[in-house]
Structures are given as structure tokens and as C-alpha cells.
Amino acid sequence: MQKLTIKELELKADQIRQDIIKMLENAGSGHSAGSLGQADIFTALYFDVMKHDPKKPDWPERDILIQSNGHTVPVRYATMANAGYFDRKELMTLRKLGSRLQGHPERTKLPGLESTSGPLGCGLSQACGVALAMRMNKQLHRWVYVTVGDGELDEGNNWEAMMLASKYHLNNVVAIVDRNNIQIDGPTEVVMPLEDLKAKWEAFGWHVIEIDGNNIEAVIDACEMAHAIVEKPVCIIAHTVPGKGVDFMEYDFHWHGAPPNHEQAKIALKELRTLAGKIKSEAD
């Protein structure tokens, strides 16, 4: 896939956010805040960082992306469609009976999905298993990326996986924590405080990089730096704005698991199409 400029990547992320709004409005259910907040991360991964081929989703040389925070799968579907894995029209089947685009990723439904997720806290363990298999097969040129929600770090399974990855020096694992500070019941620091999050990951033997997760260039740079760390696994704590790009959704935990209605979607799409009023949209 031809590399895009940062400006082109930013416009791609904006298109992905528009698709997310349309999908969720049409479905009448789903998770808005985290999906919108991670659009820059998924754009960076699919359009710059990862080795993959939309025409050959099972390409043996591909990098692996496991989405532990599977409730935010609309961002992955929208990114995959924009990358050429399937027609964007199919996005409107989200959460419909018989659709390949279920409310959580289902590996056997859609080529290009590497794991099934629903119960939170499992993705990092899956990533460690895949990374160990790659090492056994001497596939040292492949990477395993795993996106993890900050709220799901309440699950103890994550910390067991962190210890295992550190013990076996799984330097081909890159965990990207969506640090948006919300979960379904409220702010993470009220529900179950996580800070000092960087120190915790480091105490479990990981190299930690903290970035602005809504800065595509920062995401790309952090992934490149992760490839240079050879002695331990890498955690990228990506600070993101939940609901990014839609003013009335940003920072509001109530949008964690809620879709926009028709009027809200119209407002959101106008804001995204005009980049918060910075440009004139042809649709207006």
C-alpha cells in the first residue's frame, strides 16, 4: 500500500470518523466515544505501520492486530473498509442479524480479523500466545499489535499477561493502551484508579512510551521506536479524547456505549465534514 502523507492520513481518519457516526446511527446501538477516539491510531496502523494486504488477508507475512477492547470495533470495520478489505456500503450492516460486522469482532465472520473478543481483558494474553508462536516459527520480522482499553485494565488477566510477556522478553509485542480516562460506569480514576499507569507497566517489565494518541505522526513514531526496543515488550500509552471530533461527545463517559440518534448524527457529521468549522463542506 502506498504511503500517505500526514495530511492525507488526517483526512482519512476524519472520513473514518464520519463512517463510524453513520454506522452507529444506522445500527441504533454501539459504542461511540472509544471508536471515535481511536480513529487516528487505527489509521496509522492500517495505512502506515502494519504489513498487511487487504486482497490477501491471510498473507503469511502479515503483522497481527488483536483488538482486546472489542466493543470499539466500529473503528476497525470503518478503517478496514477504507483500506479495501470490503465495500464501504457493507458498513451499514453493523449489528444486523446475519451481518459479518457484529457488535464485537468475530474472527470467523470477516477475513482480516485475527481474534474474537467480547469479554474484556483477554486480548493481551492472546497477543502473547501469537508472539510466542511466531518466535517458535522463527518469524522474527513480524509484529503483534494489541489495542487495550484503559477500563479493561481493571481485569487481572492483563497483569498476568504482562508478567508472561516480560518473562519471555516478547519484544515483538506492542500494546497500545487507549488512555481515554472513561469506562461505561464513569471516569476510570473514579471507578478504579489506574495511575501511575506508566510506572505500573514499567514495574511489570515493559518499556513504556507515552504519546498523544490523536496525533497520527506521534503514533507512527512510537511504533517505529517500539521496533528498536529489543530487550522487552513495549507499551504505548496513547492519550486520546473520547468522542474525538464531535464536540458534544468529547470527554463525556455517557457516550461510551451509546449511538447518536438521527439529529445528533446530523450535527456530528457536519462538524466532521467541516473539521469543526475550519473548512466549507460540499454537503452543506
Secondary structure, DSSP 8 states (H G I E B T S, - for coil): -----HHHHHHHHHHHHHHHHHHHHHHT-S--HHHHHTHHHHHHIIIII----TT-TT-TT--EEEESSGGGHHHHHHHHHHHTSS-GGGGGGTT-TT-SS-SS--TTTSTT------STT-HHHHHHHHHHHHHHTT-TT--EEEEEESGGGGSHHHHHHHHHHHHTT-TTEEEEEEE-SEETTEEHHHHS---SHHHHHHHTT-EEEEEETT-HHHHHHHHHHHHT--SS-EEEEEE--TTTT-TTTTT-GGGTT----HHHHHHHHHHHHTTTTTS--TT-
